[in-house]
């Protein structure tokens, strides 16, 4: 594969006799960056989004490209934004012979035997073309990216979207220097990882608020997300029934057994599942609802659906768990109850729904969300992070020459822009819920 795939003036190959990790000058402050973004290996980065992680990655590519940067996406086939990248960046997608066996936490037979070598070929391509790449932005839940970060010849920054997964910890701890730098989507998530010795800076998720316009509200409740035990849609259905309101569920079934045993029996005239929706249709549904229910039954790292609902002016009633209180952050359009409290959720949702008929209230809810969840503002901070890392990488390689593997050392956060919030040392542990209240299965 030729290197013409790398846009914005990349060269046609490394100079003979030079190392891919040889020192090179940091890009000028106004020069577009050359970024490789590694997505999770499971679902396409395309609408309708499989989940909040896929949505975040999709928007990240768009936002960075809109700022003039060259972004090559490494993701499974069927993804958007694969244009311009090498064939090695198109990874095999998950395919189930029997849809009833589809799951977010297991793999079809033989899939990993194809997917992991493909991911390594993509990482090989990065290492072979390191002189034409400024930074690798890692959103993958595969530990292989962390394990190879020190040998790619390019600074790597990984966003922590999940609790501290054993596979990620093991691969990172065994990696050679220089290892990945980390960002976390919430203070809660950063504290969980800090308890395991991995320091991160906090950069909350964001949404394109223009794509989540102010809605008129309505009478029904709404729930959106993956239909899996840890998201608790069965509790949203119970809360809606207690509140005496109809509810619409939108999202992909990620656990067929759970759906059929815990969710389907609660559906009927007052509770409808409309399946996965593309973003415009989902925004319209949420925007014409009285209140959004958010029911995580695990230590939710962030809760993107909260930001999406608030941006439409629709208030949110949620369980107070994980990073959710940070996302709510005192919004007048949100109320919290303890995890699993369907009765309390019904009470809070009824109160918020009574307010949501006031256009002025909805406008204030949206205004606060737009101020706090701007995708454009987040992209500017990400750009600053990348430029800081590239500059530090250039200075390090200039002093030391080509990088040689070294023994692992204590993990520390790299120097990042002041716009990022440092975390404290508090340790928070993920709750292991039972199947009926949600299990902490995490997608790979």
C-alpha positions, -999 to +999 in steps of 0.1 A: +000+000+000+014+034-010+015+063+014-005+086-008-034+077+015-021+102+041-034+136+031-023+172+036+011+170+020+024+137+034+054+123+017+055+092-006+076+072+019+103+074+045+138+085+034+160+054+029+183+048+058+163+067+083+143+054+112+105+059+114+111+071+150+138+095+141+134+130+155+113+153+133+103+189+140+070+196+157+043+209+134+039+247+132+010+259+154-012+266+123-002+234+103-030+208+100-022+177+121-021+142+106-041+121+130-049+083+129-080+076+150-084+039+161-120+030+168-134+000+188-133-033+170-169-045+169-195-022+154-193+001+124-188+038+131-219+048+113-256+057+119-276+044+135-249+043+161-244+011+180-239+031+212-225+062+227-189+052+221-194+048+184-213+081+183-185+099+200-159+085+176-180+094+146-184+130+157-148+132+167-137+125+132-161+150+118-151+177+142-113+173+137-117+173+099-139+204+101-109+221+119-088+213+088-069+182+101-062+151+082-079+122+101-075+086+090-100+063+107-092+027+115-125+009+121-145-021+110-159-024+075-192-005+070-179+025+089-182+060+076-151+082+073-129+054+060-122+075+029-085+082+022-071+055+044-051+024+036-068-010+032-051-020+065-074+004+083-106-014+073-110-042+099-134-072+098-169-065+111-187-088+135-212-111+118-235-135+136-249-166+119-278-166+143-291-131+152-305-146+184-269-152+196-258-116+190-243-100+221-222-070+231-200-090+253-191-121+233-178-128+198-189-151+170-167-182+167-135-174+148-139-136+148-110-127+171-088-150+150-094-127+121-098-093+139-067-093+161-042-100+132-060-073+112-056-048+140-019-057+142-015-051+105-031-016+110-006-009+138+022-022+116+011+003+089+013+031+115+048+021+126+059+019+089+046+054+082+053+071+115+072+100+098+039+109+081+017+108+112+016+133+140-005+115+166-026+084+172-059+089+189-070+056+205-106+048+213-102+011+210-111-013+238-084-037+227-053-039+248-031-045+218-030-008+209-018+001+244+008-028+243+023-014+211+021+023+218+058+026+226+069+010+194+048+030+169+071+060+167+042+083+171+027+097+204-005+079+214-033+094+234-061+070+246-095+080+258-109+060+287-145+053+280-149+024+304-141+012+339-106-002+344-108-033+323-083-060+332-072-066+296-064-029+291-045-027+324-024-058+316-014-047+282-006-011+293+015-022+323+035-046+301+042-020+274+075-004+266+081+033+270+069+057+258+035+045+267+001+060+259-011+092+275-047+090+288-078+112+288-109+102+307-145+111+299-153+119+336-138+125+370-154+093+381-137+073+353-104+089+359-105+081+396-113+044+389-083+042+366-061+062+391-068+035+417-051+011+393-021+033+389-031+049+356-033+087+356-055+105+332-068+140+326-105+146+324-120+158+291-158+152+291-176+139+261-195+164+239-223+164+213-230+184+182-258+205+197-268+217+163-279+182+155-300+181+188-322+211+183-348+225+208-379+203+207-415+211+215-419+185+242-449+162+245-467+138+268-446+106+265-415+095+283-385+084+263-355+060+268-326+056+244-295+035+243-284-001+240-309-026+253-287-045+276-289-053+314-263-027+324-284+001+308-316-010+327-344-004+302-366-028+322-365-003+351-374+026+328-405+006+318-415+000+354-409+037+363-430+048+333-459+025+344-457+038+380-458+074+366-488+066+345-472+077+313-465+061+280-429+054+271-410+049+239-377+030+239-352+035+210-321+015+206-304-017+194-310-050+212-275-059+225-286-089+245-314-110+230-319-132+260-322-102+283-346-084+260-369-114+256-370-122+293-370-087+309-381-061+284-405-077+259-430-088+285-433-052+297-441-038+262-476-030+251-499-001+243-482+021+269-447+010+261-432+007+226-398-003+213-390+014+180-356-001+174-324+018+165-330+052+149-307+074+129-297+106+147-322+130+131-351+106+139-338+101+174-334+138+181-369+144+169-383+116+192-364+129+222-373+165+215-410+158+215-409+139+248-419+151+283-389+135+301-360+112+293-353+083+316-317+072+321-313+040+341-277+027+342-273-003+365-235-002+364-209+025+370-218+045+339-186+064+328-204+093+313-240+091+299-241+107+265-279+103+263-282+128+291-264+155+272-284+147+240-318+150+258-309+182+276-298+198+244-333+193+230-348+209+261-362+176+274-355+171+311-338+139+324-346+117+353-317+094+360-300+070+385-271+088+403-243+064+395-208+066+380-201+098+360-238+107+357-239+134+385-210+152+366-230+152+334-261+165+352-240+191+371-269+211+386-289+214+355-324+227+362-337+200+338-324+170+356-332+150+387-313+120+403-323+090+424-303+061+437-296+033+413-325+008+410-351+031+426-379+029+400-404+044+424-382+075+430-375+077+393-412+078+385-417+106+410-389+127+397-399+121+361-435+132+369-423+165+384-399+172+355-426+164+329-449+189+345-423+216+339-414+205+304-446+219+289-432+254+294-413+266+264-392+289+285-381+261+308-371+240+278-351+268+263-332+273+296-325+236+298-311+237+263-291+268+268-272+252+297-265+221+277-252+240+247-228+259+271-215+227+286-214+201+258-201+219+228-184+195+204-166+224+187-151+236+220-140+200+229-124+196+194-104+227+201-091+213+233-083+180+217-063+198+191-043+215+219-037+181+235-024+167+203-001+196+196+013+194+232+020+156+228+036+161+193+059+188+207+069+167+237+075+137+214+097+157+191+117+171+220+122+136+235+133+120+203+156+149+196+174+144+229+175+106+228+175+097+191+155+066+180+135+051+208+146+018+223+122-004+243+126+000+281+112-016+312+078-003+323+077+025+348+051+042+369+023+055+348+019+093+348-001+118+328+018+138+303+018+175+304-015+186+289-032+220+283-046+237+314-081+234+299-081+198+311-091+190+346-067+169+367-081+142+389-077+133+425-066+100+439-100+088+451-107+052+442-141+043+430-149+007+422-174-006+396-205-022+410-211-058+399-249-059+395-269-091+392-285-099+359-319-084+369-304-051+379-278-050+352-244-067+348-212-049+342-204-064+308-183-041+287-181-042+249-147-048+234 
